């Protein structure tokens, strides 16, 4: 390795350490706020609260036993598929979740589209956020094929959610190891917010499946090729059409290529530049082709994009609602017609709020607490119309404790990674995803249900910490046993010599 290669490697290592440190700071805040929001349940729901802490030993023991008795990856994948699918299948057939709010609007619009009724195009909702038509068209296509049965859409939610479990296993195994993969995929299979959302017609299941499938392809092979980047970009673009966070992913991909593949792995800069170019071209090609098809078929009047991009920032920088939805903001902005005039008005609101610099630090810290520390609303979306308040309360408490455990062990994993000398640094990609997702939600609207996309990554870090702890103590135990064996051997020799 020449001096320039060594310099680049050092730069890459320094950047990695900076990213890990920033992640450590973020997660420490999250742990603090989650702990503060969770501890009151120790007195209000004592039994559920303390029992939920058994989640970690249960997941660890099951993963350990599975590794011993079902060592083959294919065996475990089959088990995890059966477990994940069965739990979610039972949930959707037991709980008849009623679609409310945005989910109701999207479902009703899909129903109209499936019948050839295009009246939904006049809705202000779709005129502003036309990207929501991607998911609407998906639902309409399923209705066209199978009829107006929401259970079919819910079953597909189960399929995609189970698929994410498998992808978590695959990604964790590539980035870390087999035991991490088993713990992570099992954790996700038993993860309450994901289970209860199976009966909600949200765009998160399909979009996350497509995103993580694309991520898997991106990091799967050490040998880089155009085909992999094209297919990965196409999948991520399709995911973006269902839930538009593609810009964040593109930035993460570019930084991953620069930091890991170029600085640390010393691949050709020219070749990597071509791969990035092909990735971006493929991503936008899928987007525009789909948009033109939708427009040509009469499903949309414009490209499937966000025609009111500043709205999320207006809400995100609202000091009164701490970055959540504000009806007063809505009443103000709708006075202006959609387009340049409304955009300019919304920009002024954001700039005025940013000028209140003394309020910004407090807002950002409170947003971290509200977004990541408060109870997940997935249970509300699933059970609000079911008339099961006791079940809802128990699930809220249990899921909150599990969130706390995931965050605490993710914190431990970041510390472990900061001091480890791993040659495989592919985890930089998922680290960039976490940091990007945490950062963007400092400035845009927050809802706890928005955690869905990034939780698989945090669960992988959770799995790595348990795997690391297991390896550490296993090695300690081996050393103790070895010392005892040597001691016994020396004592035996002394007796024999005497």
C-alpha positions as CSV (number, residue, x, y, z in Angstrom):
1,X,0.0,0.0,0.0
2,X,1.6,3.3,-1.1
3,X,1.4,6.6,0.9
4,X,-1.6,7.9,-0.9
5,X,-3.6,4.7,-0.3
6,X,-2.6,4.8,3.3
7,X,-3.7,8.4,3.6
8,X,-7.1,7.7,2.0
9,X,-7.6,4.7,4.3
10,X,-6.9,6.9,7.4
11,X,-9.3,9.5,6.1
12,X,-11.9,6.8,5.7
13,X,-11.3,5.5,9.2
14,X,-11.6,9.0,10.7
15,X,-14.8,9.6,8.8
16,X,-16.2,6.3,10.1
17,X,-15.3,7.2,13.7
18,X,-17.0,10.6,13.3
19,X,-20.1,9.0,12.0
20,X,-20.1,6.5,14.9
21,X,-19.6,9.3,17.4
22,X,-22.5,11.3,16.0
23,X,-24.7,8.2,16.1
24,X,-23.7,7.7,19.7
25,X,-24.8,11.2,20.7
26,X,-28.1,10.8,18.8
27,X,-28.9,7.4,20.4
28,X,-27.9,8.6,23.9
29,X,-30.5,11.3,23.6
30,X,-33.0,8.7,22.4
31,X,-32.3,6.3,25.2
32,X,-32.7,9.2,27.8
33,X,-36.1,10.3,26.4
34,X,-37.4,6.7,25.9
35,X,-36.4,5.9,29.5
36,X,-38.2,8.9,30.7
37,X,-41.3,8.1,28.8
38,X,-41.2,4.4,29.8
39,X,-40.5,4.3,33.5
40,X,-44.0,5.6,34.5
41,X,-45.4,2.3,33.3
42,X,-43.5,0.6,36.1
43,X,-46.3,1.8,38.5
44,X,-49.3,2.1,36.2
45,X,-48.8,-1.3,34.4
46,X,-46.3,-3.1,36.7
47,X,-46.8,-6.7,35.5
48,X,-46.6,-6.0,31.7
49,X,-43.7,-3.5,32.3
50,X,-41.4,-6.0,34.0
51,X,-42.4,-9.0,32.0
52,X,-41.5,-7.1,28.8
53,X,-37.9,-7.0,29.9
54,X,-37.8,-10.7,29.3
55,X,-37.8,-10.0,25.6
56,X,-34.0,-9.9,25.4
57,X,-33.3,-13.2,27.1
58,X,-36.1,-14.9,25.2
59,X,-34.8,-13.7,21.8
60,X,-31.2,-14.6,22.8
61,X,-32.1,-18.1,24.1
62,X,-34.2,-18.9,21.0
63,X,-31.5,-17.7,18.7
64,X,-28.8,-19.7,20.6
65,X,-30.9,-22.9,20.5
66,X,-31.7,-22.4,16.8
67,X,-28.0,-22.1,16.0
68,X,-27.3,-25.3,17.9
69,X,-30.1,-27.5,16.5
70,X,-30.7,-25.8,13.1
71,X,-27.2,-24.6,12.1
72,X,-28.1,-24.3,8.4
73,X,-29.2,-20.9,7.2
74,X,-32.0,-22.3,5.0
75,X,-33.4,-24.1,8.0
76,X,-33.5,-21.0,10.1
77,X,-34.9,-18.8,7.3
78,X,-37.8,-21.3,6.9
79,X,-38.5,-21.1,10.6
80,X,-38.4,-17.3,10.7
81,X,-40.7,-17.2,7.6
82,X,-43.2,-19.5,9.3
83,X,-43.0,-17.7,12.6
84,X,-43.3,-14.2,11.2
85,X,-46.1,-15.1,8.7
86,X,-48.1,-17.1,11.3
87,X,-48.1,-14.3,13.9
88,X,-49.1,-11.6,11.5
89,X,-51.7,-13.9,9.8
90,X,-53.3,-14.5,13.1
91,X,-53.3,-10.8,13.9
92,X,-55.1,-9.7,10.7
93,X,-57.7,-12.5,11.0
94,X,-58.3,-11.7,14.7
95,X,-58.2,-7.9,14.6
96,X,-60.5,-6.2,12.1
97,X,-58.7,-2.8,11.9
98,X,-60.8,0.0,10.4
99,X,-58.9,2.3,8.1
100,X,-58.9,5.9,9.4
101,X,-57.5,9.3,8.4
102,X,-55.0,9.1,5.4
103,X,-55.3,5.3,5.2
104,X,-59.1,5.6,4.7
105,X,-58.7,8.2,2.0
106,X,-56.0,6.2,0.2
107,X,-58.2,3.0,0.3
108,X,-61.3,4.8,-0.9
109,X,-59.4,6.4,-3.7
110,X,-57.9,3.1,-4.7
111,X,-61.4,1.6,-4.8
112,X,-62.6,4.4,-7.1
113,X,-59.6,3.9,-9.4
114,X,-60.2,0.2,-9.6
115,X,-63.8,1.0,-10.8
116,X,-62.6,3.6,-13.3
117,X,-63.8,6.6,-11.2
118,X,-61.1,9.3,-11.5
119,X,-62.9,11.8,-9.2
120,X,-60.1,11.4,-6.6
121,X,-57.9,13.5,-8.9
122,X,-59.8,16.6,-7.8
123,X,-58.8,16.0,-4.1
124,X,-56.5,18.7,-2.8
125,X,-54.6,15.8,-1.0
126,X,-53.5,14.3,-4.3
127,X,-52.9,17.6,-6.0
128,X,-50.4,18.6,-3.3
129,X,-48.9,15.1,-2.6
130,X,-49.3,13.4,-5.9
131,X,-46.6,10.8,-4.9
132,X,-49.3,9.1,-2.8
133,X,-50.9,7.9,-6.0
134,X,-48.1,5.3,-6.3
135,X,-49.5,3.4,-3.3
136,X,-53.1,4.1,-4.5
137,X,-52.4,2.6,-7.9
138,X,-50.8,-0.5,-6.2
139,X,-53.9,-1.0,-4.1
140,X,-56.2,-0.4,-7.0
141,X,-54.3,-3.0,-9.1
142,X,-54.8,-5.6,-6.3
143,X,-58.5,-4.7,-6.1
144,X,-58.9,-5.1,-9.8
145,X,-57.3,-8.6,-9.6
146,X,-59.0,-9.9,-6.5
147,X,-62.0,-7.7,-5.9
148,X,-62.8,-5.3,-3.1
149,X,-61.5,-7.4,-0.2
150,X,-59.2,-5.5,2.1
151,X,-58.1,-8.9,3.6
152,X,-56.1,-9.5,0.4
153,X,-54.2,-6.2,0.9
154,X,-53.7,-7.2,4.5
155,X,-52.4,-10.6,3.5
156,X,-49.9,-8.9,1.2
157,X,-48.8,-6.7,4.2
158,X,-48.1,-10.0,6.0
159,X,-46.1,-11.3,3.0
160,X,-44.0,-8.1,2.7
161,X,-43.4,-7.8,6.4
162,X,-42.2,-11.4,6.5
163,X,-40.0,-10.6,3.5
164,X,-38.4,-7.8,5.5
165,X,-37.6,-10.4,8.2
166,X,-35.7,-12.5,5.7
167,X,-33.9,-9.4,4.3
168,X,-32.9,-8.3,7.8
169,X,-31.4,-11.8,8.3
170,X,-29.6,-11.6,4.9
171,X,-28.3,-8.0,5.5
172,X,-27.2,-8.6,9.1
173,X,-25.3,-11.8,8.1
174,X,-23.4,-10.0,5.3
175,X,-22.6,-7.0,7.5
176,X,-21.9,-8.8,10.8
177,X,-22.4,-12.5,11.4
178,X,-24.8,-15.4,11.5
179,X,-25.7,-15.0,15.2
180,X,-26.5,-11.3,14.7
181,X,-28.6,-12.2,11.7
182,X,-30.7,-14.7,13.8
183,X,-31.2,-12.4,16.7
184,X,-32.1,-9.5,14.4
185,X,-34.6,-11.3,12.2
186,X,-36.2,-13.0,15.2
187,X,-36.6,-9.6,17.0
188,X,-38.3,-8.2,14.0
189,X,-40.6,-11.2,13.7
190,X,-41.7,-10.6,17.3
191,X,-41.7,-6.7,17.0
192,X,-45.1,-5.5,18.2
193,X,-45.5,-2.3,16.1
194,X,-44.8,-4.2,12.9
195,X,-47.2,-7.0,13.8
196,X,-50.1,-4.7,14.6
197,X,-49.6,-2.6,11.5
198,X,-50.1,-5.7,9.4
199,X,-53.8,-5.0,9.6
200,X,-53.4,-1.3,8.6
201,X,-53.3,-0.5,4.9
202,X,-50.2,1.6,5.2
203,X,-47.6,2.1,2.5
204,X,-44.8,1.2,4.9
205,X,-44.8,-2.5,4.4
206,X,-44.4,-2.6,0.6
207,X,-42.0,0.4,0.4
208,X,-39.7,-0.9,3.2
209,X,-39.6,-4.3,1.5
210,X,-38.5,-2.8,-1.8
211,X,-36.0,-0.5,-0.1
212,X,-34.4,-3.2,1.9
213,X,-34.3,-5.6,-1.1
214,X,-32.4,-2.9,-2.9
215,X,-30.1,-2.4,0.1
216,X,-29.4,-6.1,0.2
217,X,-28.4,-6.3,-3.5
218,X,-26.2,-3.2,-3.0
219,X,-24.1,-4.7,-0.2
220,X,-24.3,-8.4,-1.1
221,X,-21.3,-8.8,-3.4
222,X,-17.8,-7.6,-2.9
223,X,-17.4,-7.5,-6.7
224,X,-19.2,-4.4,-8.0
225,X,-21.0,-4.4,-11.3
226,X,-23.4,-2.3,-13.3
227,X,-26.2,-4.9,-13.2
228,X,-26.4,-4.9,-9.4
229,X,-26.5,-1.1,-9.2
230,X,-29.2,-0.9,-11.9
231,X,-31.5,-3.5,-10.2
232,X,-30.9,-2.0,-6.8
233,X,-31.7,1.5,-8.0
234,X,-34.9,0.2,-9.7
235,X,-36.1,-1.5,-6.5
236,X,-35.3,1.6,-4.4
237,X,-37.0,3.8,-7.0
238,X,-40.2,1.6,-6.8
239,X,-40.0,1.9,-3.0
240,X,-39.7,5.7,-3.4
241,X,-42.9,5.7,-5.5
242,X,-44.7,4.1,-2.6
243,X,-43.1,6.2,0.1
244,X,-40.9,9.1,-1.1
245,X,-37.6,9.0,0.9
246,X,-35.4,8.2,-2.1
247,X,-33.4,11.4,-1.9
248,X,-32.1,10.3,1.5
249,X,-31.2,6.8,0.2
250,X,-29.3,8.3,-2.8
251,X,-27.2,10.5,-0.5
252,X,-26.5,7.4,1.7
253,X,-25.5,5.4,-1.3
254,X,-23.1,8.1,-2.6
255,X,-21.5,8.6,0.8
256,X,-21.2,4.8,1.2
257,X,-19.4,4.5,-2.1
258,X,-17.1,7.4,-1.3
259,X,-16.2,6.4,2.3
260,X,-16.2,2.6,2.1
261,X,-15.8,1.5,-1.5
262,X,-13.3,4.3,-2.4
263,X,-11.4,5.5,0.6
264,X,-11.4,2.2,2.6
265,X,-11.5,-0.5,-0.2
266,X,-9.5,1.5,-2.8
267,X,-11.8,0.7,-5.8
268,X,-11.2,2.8,-8.9
269,X,-12.7,6.3,-8.5
270,X,-13.6,6.5,-12.2
271,X,-15.4,3.2,-12.0
272,X,-17.2,4.1,-8.8
273,X,-18.3,7.4,-10.4
274,X,-19.8,5.5,-13.3
275,X,-21.7,3.2,-10.8
276,X,-23.1,6.2,-9.0
277,X,-24.1,7.8,-12.3
278,X,-25.8,4.6,-13.4
279,X,-27.5,4.3,-10.1
280,X,-29.0,7.8,-10.2
281,X,-30.0,7.4,-13.9
282,X,-31.7,4.1,-13.2
283,X,-33.5,5.5,-10.2
284,X,-35.0,8.5,-12.0
285,X,-35.7,6.4,-15.2
286,X,-38.0,4.1,-13.2
287,X,-39.6,7.1,-11.6
288,X,-40.3,9.1,-14.8
289,X,-41.4,6.0,-16.8
290,X,-43.9,5.2,-14.1
291,X,-45.1,8.8,-13.9
292,X,-45.6,9.0,-17.6
293,X,-47.5,5.7,-17.6
294,X,-49.7,7.0,-14.8
295,X,-50.4,10.3,-16.7
296,X,-50.9,8.5,-20.0
297,X,-53.4,6.1,-18.4
298,X,-55.3,9.0,-16.8
299,X,-54.5,7.8,-13.2
300,X,-52.7,11.1,-12.5
301,X,-52.6,14.7,-13.8
302,X,-48.9,15.2,-13.1
303,X,-45.7,13.5,-12.1
304,X,-45.8,11.3,-9.0
305,X,-43.9,13.8,-6.9
306,X,-44.4,16.3,-4.0
307,X,-46.0,19.5,-5.3
308,X,-45.8,21.2,-1.9
309,X,-42.3,20.4,-0.7
310,X,-42.1,23.0,2.0
311,X,-45.1,21.9,3.9
312,X,-43.2,19.2,5.8
313,X,-40.7,21.8,6.9
314,X,-43.4,24.3,7.9
315,X,-44.7,21.6,10.3
316,X,-41.3,20.4,11.3
317,X,-40.2,23.9,12.4
318,X,-43.4,24.7,14.3
319,X,-42.4,25.6,17.9
320,X,-45.9,25.3,19.3
321,X,-46.6,21.8,18.1
322,X,-43.0,20.7,18.5
323,X,-42.7,19.6,14.9
324,X,-46.0,17.8,14.7
325,X,-49.1,18.5,12.6
326,X,-50.5,22.1,13.1
327,X,-54.1,22.9,12.0
328,X,-53.4,26.6,12.3
329,X,-50.5,26.3,9.8
330,X,-52.8,24.4,7.5
331,X,-55.5,27.1,7.7
332,X,-52.9,29.7,6.8
333,X,-51.3,28.0,3.8
334,X,-54.5,27.0,2.1
335,X,-55.3,30.7,1.7
336,X,-52.8,30.6,-1.1
337,X,-53.2,28.6,-4.4
338,X,-51.0,25.5,-4.8
339,X,-47.9,26.3,-6.7
340,X,-45.3,29.1,-6.5
341,X,-47.4,31.5,-4.4
342,X,-48.0,28.9,-1.7
343,X,-44.4,27.7,-1.9
344,X,-43.2,31.3,-1.4
345,X,-45.5,31.8,1.6
346,X,-44.3,28.5,3.2
347,X,-40.7,29.4,2.6
348,X,-41.3,32.7,4.5
349,X,-42.8,30.8,7.4
350,X,-39.8,28.5,7.6
351,X,-37.3,31.3,7.3
352,X,-39.0,33.3,10.0
353,X,-38.9,30.3,12.3
354,X,-35.3,29.6,11.5
355,X,-34.5,33.3,12.4
356,X,-35.7,32.6,16.0
357,X,-32.3,31.0,16.6
358,X,-32.6,30.9,20.3
359,X,-35.6,28.5,20.0
360,X,-34.0,26.1,17.6
361,X,-31.9,23.9,20.0
362,X,-34.8,23.4,22.3
363,X,-37.1,22.5,19.4
364,X,-34.6,19.9,18.0
365,X,-34.1,18.2,21.3
366,X,-37.8,18.1,22.0
367,X,-38.4,16.6,18.6
368,X,-35.9,13.8,19.3
369,X,-37.8,13.0,22.4
370,X,-41.2,13.1,20.8
371,X,-40.2,11.2,17.6
372,X,-38.2,8.5,19.2
373,X,-39.1,8.4,22.8
374,X,-42.9,8.6,23.0
375,X,-45.2,5.6,22.6
376,X,-45.6,4.3,19.0
377,X,-48.9,5.2,17.5
378,X,-49.0,2.0,15.4
379,X,-51.2,0.5,18.1
380,X,-53.6,3.4,17.8
381,X,-53.9,3.0,14.0
382,X,-54.5,-0.7,14.4
383,X,-56.8,-0.8,17.4
384,X,-58.5,2.6,17.8
385,X,-61.8,1.3,16.4
386,X,-61.6,-2.2,17.8
387,X,-63.0,-1.5,21.3
388,X,-60.1,-3.3,23.0
389,X,-58.6,-0.8,25.3
390,X,-56.9,-3.3,27.7
391,X,-55.2,-5.0,24.8
392,X,-54.1,-1.7,23.4
393,X,-52.7,-0.5,26.7
394,X,-50.8,-3.7,27.3
395,X,-49.3,-3.6,23.7
396,X,-48.3,0.1,24.2
397,X,-46.4,-0.7,27.4
398,X,-44.7,-3.8,26.0
399,X,-43.7,-2.2,22.8
400,X,-42.3,0.8,24.7
401,X,-40.1,-1.4,26.8
402,X,-38.9,-3.2,23.7
403,X,-38.1,0.1,22.0
404,X,-36.0,1.0,25.1
405,X,-34.1,-2.3,25.0
406,X,-33.4,-1.9,21.2
407,X,-32.1,1.6,21.8
408,X,-29.9,0.7,24.8
409,X,-28.3,-2.3,23.0
410,X,-27.9,-0.2,19.8
411,X,-26.0,2.3,21.9
412,X,-23.8,-0.6,23.2
413,X,-23.2,-1.8,19.6
414,X,-22.1,1.7,18.5
415,X,-19.5,1.7,21.3
416,X,-18.3,-1.8,20.3
417,X,-17.9,-0.7,16.7
418,X,-16.0,2.4,17.7
419,X,-13.3,0.3,19.4
420,X,-13.4,-2.8,17.1
421,X,-10.9,-3.5,14.3
422,X,-13.3,-5.0,11.9
423,X,-12.1,-5.5,8.3
424,X,-15.7,-5.7,7.1
425,X,-17.0,-2.1,7.4
426,X,-20.1,-2.5,5.3
427,X,-22.2,-1.4,8.3
428,X,-21.2,2.1,7.3
429,X,-24.1,2.0,4.8
430,X,-26.8,1.3,7.4
431,X,-25.1,3.7,9.8
432,X,-25.5,6.4,7.1
433,X,-29.2,5.5,6.7
434,X,-29.7,5.9,10.5
435,X,-27.9,9.2,10.7
436,X,-29.7,10.6,7.6
437,X,-33.1,9.5,8.9
438,X,-32.5,11.0,12.3
439,X,-31.2,14.2,10.9
440,X,-34.0,14.9,8.4
441,X,-36.6,14.4,11.1
442,X,-35.0,17.2,13.1
443,X,-36.4,19.6,10.4
444,X,-39.5,18.0,9.0
445,X,-42.8,16.9,10.5
446,X,-42.5,14.1,13.0
447,X,-44.9,11.2,13.9
448,X,-43.8,8.1,15.8
449,X,-45.2,5.9,13.0
450,X,-42.4,7.3,10.8
451,X,-40.0,5.1,12.7
452,X,-41.1,2.1,10.7
453,X,-38.6,2.5,7.9
454,X,-35.5,2.7,10.0
455,X,-36.3,0.2,12.8
456,X,-34.9,-2.8,10.8
457,X,-31.5,-1.0,10.9
458,X,-31.6,-0.3,14.6
459,X,-32.7,-3.9,15.2
460,X,-29.6,-5.1,13.3
461,X,-27.5,-3.0,15.6
462,X,-29.4,-4.4,18.6
463,X,-28.6,-7.9,17.3
464,X,-25.0,-7.1,16.9
465,X,-24.6,-6.0,20.5
466,X,-26.1,-9.2,21.8
467,X,-23.9,-11.2,19.5
468,X,-20.8,-9.2,20.6
469,X,-21.6,-9.7,24.3
470,X,-22.1,-13.4,23.7
471,X,-18.8,-13.7,21.9
472,X,-17.0,-11.7,24.6
473,X,-18.2,-13.8,27.5
474,X,-17.8,-17.1,25.5
475,X,-14.2,-16.2,24.9
476,X,-13.7,-15.3,28.6
477,X,-15.3,-18.6,29.6
478,X,-12.9,-20.5,27.2
479,X,-9.9,-18.7,28.7
480,X,-11.0,-19.6,32.2
481,X,-11.5,-23.2,31.2
482,X,-8.2,-23.3,29.4
483,X,-6.5,-21.8,32.5
484,X,-8.1,-24.5,34.7
485,X,-7.0,-27.2,32.3
486,X,-3.4,-26.0,32.3
487,X,-3.5,-25.7,36.1
488,X,-4.8,-29.2,36.5
489,X,-2.2,-30.5,34.0
490,X,0.7,-28.8,36.0
491,X,-0.6,-30.1,39.3
492,X,-0.8,-33.7,37.8
493,X,2.8,-33.4,36.6
494,X,4.0,-32.2,40.0
495,X,2.3,-35.1,41.7
496,X,3.8,-37.5,39.3
497,X,7.3,-36.1,39.8
498,X,6.9,-36.3,43.5
